[in-house]
Amino acid sequence: MKTQIQKVEAFRALHARPQAFIIPNPWDVGTARMLAKIGFEALATTSAGYAFSAGVQDNRVGRDRMLAHVAEIVAATDLPVNADLENGFGDDRRSSRRRSGSRPRPASRAAPSRTPSIARARRSMTSASPPTASAPQSRQKGVRPFLLTARAENYLVGIPDLKDTIKRLQAYQEAGADVLYAPCITTREEITAIVSSVDRPVNFLMGTQPQRFTLDELSAMGVRRVSVGSALSLAALGAFLRARARCAKRYIHLHSGRRGLLRSQQAPGLIAGEQRCAMTLHSRT
């Protein structure tokens, strides 16, 4: 197994390449190992994807449960892992520093300037910056090394203010962030404006814009890392729901001749029927 320092250096080297790399977001140990098996060089947790799998809303998992989840993902493979730690589980420097801990040992930590409500999204720069600003000091005090990814989430919470987004990213850069990230920017102009305004590798979130960019196009714009957020987990959940709907319809078809056509609104709640359907389909494969 690689040491923590080896993982950090490998992760840093990925960001130094001229070609952008894709960092997928698993939501459990199984998906992490599958992604590692097919050749990805680094992984990133997804707070939303994990929350969905746990049956709660994003930003509602809680610190201890999220740190335990990150630790599981880190231990699942030998790849560097970027940990989505939401807002650091605290809005001030002291609470973020106290709560982040070193137990999971990810190669990178994400510290966004995000709040659950849009009303609080425009926090002052002084209140948004401190959690990131404390990172270089923490490293100097002997905390295990890691790369810090700082996110300005104006666009994510419905405030497409490019000027303010750039100001926040520049403040994070000055505070010592290693990678910068503005999720939900959509246009080529926004991407190039951010890349040209900072002196750190920029992460781009794919899948939130109407226009699709190739990896080569993003590399040419200066992007160094491409993530997919909760997209993989949502795709899996979507497939599950479609399969469940087909299974329910199949049950109606199989039993309509013998027991009379069931009312459509009954089908979703017929757990026993869905189990029979699954066994019937399995026996025919």
LINVENQUI-V603338 format. One record per residue. N is the residue number from 1. RES is the residue in three letters. PSI is psi in degrees with one decimal (NA if undefined). D_FIRST is the distance of its C-alpha to the first C-alpha in whole Angstrom. Layout:
<<N/RES/PSI/D_FIRST> <N/RES/PSI/D_FIRST>>
This chain:
<<1/MET/142.6/0> <2/LYS/149.7/4> <3/THR/168.0/7> <4/GLN/-43.7/9> <5/ILE/-40.7/12> <6/GLN/-39.5/10> <7/LYS/-41.8/10> <8/VAL/-44.5/13> <9/GLU/-38.1/14> <10/ALA/-40.3/13> <11/PHE/-40.7/15> <12/ARG/-39.9/18> <13/ALA/-35.0/18> <14/LEU/-37.5/19> <15/HIS/-15.1/22> <16/ALA/-6.8/23> <17/ARG/150.9/24> <18/PRO/-24.1/28> <19/GLN/132.1/27> <20/ALA/149.6/26> <21/PHE/154.8/23> <22/ILE/130.7/23> <23/ILE/104.2/20> <24/PRO/162.3/21> <25/ASN/94.1/21> <26/PRO/161.2/20> <27/TRP/1.3/22> <28/ASP/177.6/20> <29/VAL/-41.0/17> <30/GLY/-47.5/19> <31/THR/-31.8/19> <32/ALA/-44.3/16> <33/ARG/-35.0/15> <34/MET/-43.9/18> <35/LEU/-37.8/18> <36/ALA/-38.2/14> <37/LYS/-34.8/15> <38/ILE/2.2/18> <39/GLY/4.8/17> <40/PHE/147.8/17> <41/GLU/-9.4/15> <42/ALA/158.4/15> <43/LEU/159.2/16> <44/ALA/134.9/19> <45/THR/161.9/20> <46/THR/115.6/24> <47/SER/-38.1/26> <48/ALA/-46.2/29> <49/GLY/-42.4/27> <50/TYR/-41.1/25> <51/ALA/-43.8/29> <52/PHE/-41.4/30> <53/SER/-24.6/28> <54/ALA/-2.4/29> <55/GLY/25.6/33> <56/VAL/168.0/33> <57/GLN/156.5/34> <58/ASP/148.0/32> <59/ASN/14.5/32> <60/ARG/8.8/33> <61/VAL/-42.3/29> <62/GLY/153.3/29> <63/ARG/-55.5/27> <64/ASP/-42.3/25> <65/ARG/-38.6/25> <66/MET/-41.3/23> <67/LEU/-36.8/21> <68/ALA/-39.8/20> <69/HIS/-45.3/20> <70/VAL/-41.9/17> <71/ALA/-38.9/15> <72/GLU/-43.1/15> <73/ILE/-42.5/14> <74/VAL/-41.9/11> <75/ALA/-14.6/10> <76/ALA/-29.5/11> <77/THR/-179.7/9> <78/ASP/15.9/6> <79/LEU/154.7/9> <80/PRO/144.5/11> <81/VAL/130.8/14> <82/ASN/121.7/17> <83/ALA/122.8/19> <84/ASP/103.6/23> <85/LEU/27.5/24> <86/GLU/-123.5/28> <87/ASN/21.8/30> <88/GLY/7.9/28> <89/PHE/36.2/30> <90/GLY/143.5/32> <91/ASP/0.6/35> <92/ASP/165.4/35> <93/ARG/-42.3/33> <94/ARG/-46.1/33> <95/SER/-37.0/32> <96/SER/-41.0/29> <97/ARG/-40.7/28> <98/ARG/-37.9/28> <99/ARG/-20.2/27> <100/SER/-37.1/24> <101/GLY/173.6/22> <102/SER/6.8/18> <103/ARG/-46.6/17> <104/PRO/-27.9/15> <105/ARG/50.1/13> <106/PRO/160.2/14> <107/ALA/-19.7/14> <108/SER/150.0/18> <109/ARG/139.2/20> <110/ALA/128.6/24> <111/ALA/92.2/27> <112/PRO/156.4/30> <113/SER/70.2/34> <114/ARG/146.2/34> <115/THR/153.0/37> <116/PRO/-30.0/38> <117/SER/143.9/41> <118/ILE/-32.4/43> <119/ALA/-30.9/45> <120/ARG/2.0/42> <121/ALA/-31.1/41> <122/ARG/53.3/43> <123/ARG/151.1/41> <124/SER/157.3/42> <125/MET/-33.3/40> <126/THR/-31.5/40> <127/SER/-22.7/39> <128/ALA/-27.8/36> <129/SER/-34.0/35> <130/PRO/-41.1/34> <131/PRO/-37.9/31> <132/THR/-38.2/29> <133/ALA/-26.2/31> <134/SER/-12.2/30> <135/ALA/-48.6/26> <136/PRO/-37.7/27> <137/GLN/-40.6/28> <138/SER/-41.0/25> <139/ARG/-36.9/23> <140/GLN/-24.4/26> <141/LYS/6.9/26> <142/GLY/7.1/22> <143/VAL/147.1/20> <144/ARG/140.9/17> <145/PRO/150.8/17> <146/PHE/161.9/17> <147/LEU/141.6/19> <148/LEU/120.1/22> <149/THR/119.0/24> <150/ALA/132.4/28> <151/ARG/135.8/30> <152/ALA/113.2/34> <153/GLU/34.7/35> <154/ASN/-51.7/39> <155/TYR/-34.7/39> <156/LEU/-34.2/37> <157/VAL/14.5/39> <158/GLY/22.6/42> <159/ILE/85.9/43> <160/PRO/64.9/43> <161/ASP/97.1/43> <162/LEU/-41.1/42> <163/LYS/-46.2/43> <164/ASP/-36.7/42> <165/THR/-45.9/39> <166/ILE/-40.3/38> <167/LYS/-41.9/40> <168/ARG/-42.6/37> <169/LEU/-38.6/34> <170/GLN/-36.8/36> <171/ALA/-40.3/36> <172/TYR/-39.8/32> <173/GLN/-46.0/32> <174/GLU/-29.6/34> <175/ALA/-11.8/32> <176/GLY/10.2/29> <177/ALA/144.9/27> <178/ASP/-32.0/24> <179/VAL/143.7/25> <180/LEU/151.9/28> <181/TYR/126.7/29> <182/ALA/86.3/33> <183/PRO/145.6/32> <184/CYS/10.3/35> <185/ILE/149.7/37> <186/THR/-27.7/39> <187/THR/161.0/40> <188/ARG/-38.5/40> <189/GLU/-40.2/42> <190/GLU/-42.2/40> <191/ILE/-50.2/37> <192/THR/-33.4/38> <193/ALA/-42.3/40> <194/ILE/-46.8/37> <195/VAL/-41.0/35> <196/SER/-10.6/37> <197/SER/-7.3/38> <198/VAL/165.9/35> <199/ASP/41.6/32> <200/ARG/157.2/29> <201/PRO/141.3/27> <202/VAL/131.3/28> <203/ASN/140.3/27> <204/PHE/131.3/29> <205/LEU/114.6/30> <206/MET/145.3/31> <207/GLY/-3.2/33> <208/THR/3.7/35> <209/GLN/149.9/38> <210/PRO/-31.6/41> <211/GLN/138.4/40> <212/ARG/131.8/37> <213/PHE/143.4/35> <214/THR/165.2/33> <215/LEU/-37.3/30> <216/ASP/-39.9/32> <217/GLU/-43.3/35> <218/LEU/-38.1/32> <219/SER/-41.7/31> <220/ALA/-28.3/34> <221/MET/-8.6/35> <222/GLY/-0.1/32> <223/VAL/140.9/30> <224/ARG/-15.5/26> <225/ARG/139.4/24> <226/VAL/121.3/26> <227/SER/166.6/25> <228/VAL/3.2/27> <229/GLY/-131.6/27> <230/SER/9.7/28> <231/ALA/-41.6/29> <232/LEU/-41.3/27> <233/SER/-36.7/27> <234/LEU/-37.4/31> <235/ALA/-40.9/31> <236/ALA/-43.3/30> <237/LEU/-37.6/32> <238/GLY/-42.1/35> <239/ALA/-39.3/35> <240/PHE/-46.3/35> <241/LEU/-38.6/38> <242/ARG/-40.1/39> <243/ALA/-39.7/39> <244/ARG/-40.9/40> <245/ALA/-41.9/43> <246/ARG/-37.7/44> <247/CYS/-43.4/43> <248/ALA/-41.7/46> <249/LYS/-37.8/48> <250/ARG/-39.0/48> <251/TYR/-42.6/49> <252/ILE/-43.6/52> <253/HIS/-41.8/53> <254/LEU/-31.0/52> <255/HIS/-1.2/54> <256/SER/-36.9/57> <257/GLY/-32.6/59> <258/ARG/-34.2/59> <259/ARG/4.3/59> <260/GLY/148.1/60> <261/LEU/122.6/58> <262/LEU/145.5/56> <263/ARG/139.5/56> <264/SER/-33.6/54> <265/GLN/-11.2/53> <266/GLN/-27.8/52> <267/ALA/-46.1/49> <268/PRO/-26.9/46> <269/GLY/0.7/47> <270/LEU/80.2/47> <271/ILE/-43.3/44> <272/ALA/-40.1/46> <273/GLY/-38.9/47> <274/GLU/-36.4/44> <275/GLN/-42.1/42> <276/ARG/-40.3/45> <277/CYS/-45.2/44> <278/ALA/-41.4/41> <279/MET/-38.0/42> <280/THR/-46.4/45> <281/LEU/-39.1/42> <282/HIS/-38.0/40> <283/SER/-18.5/43> <284/ARG/-1.9/44> <285/THR/NA/41>>
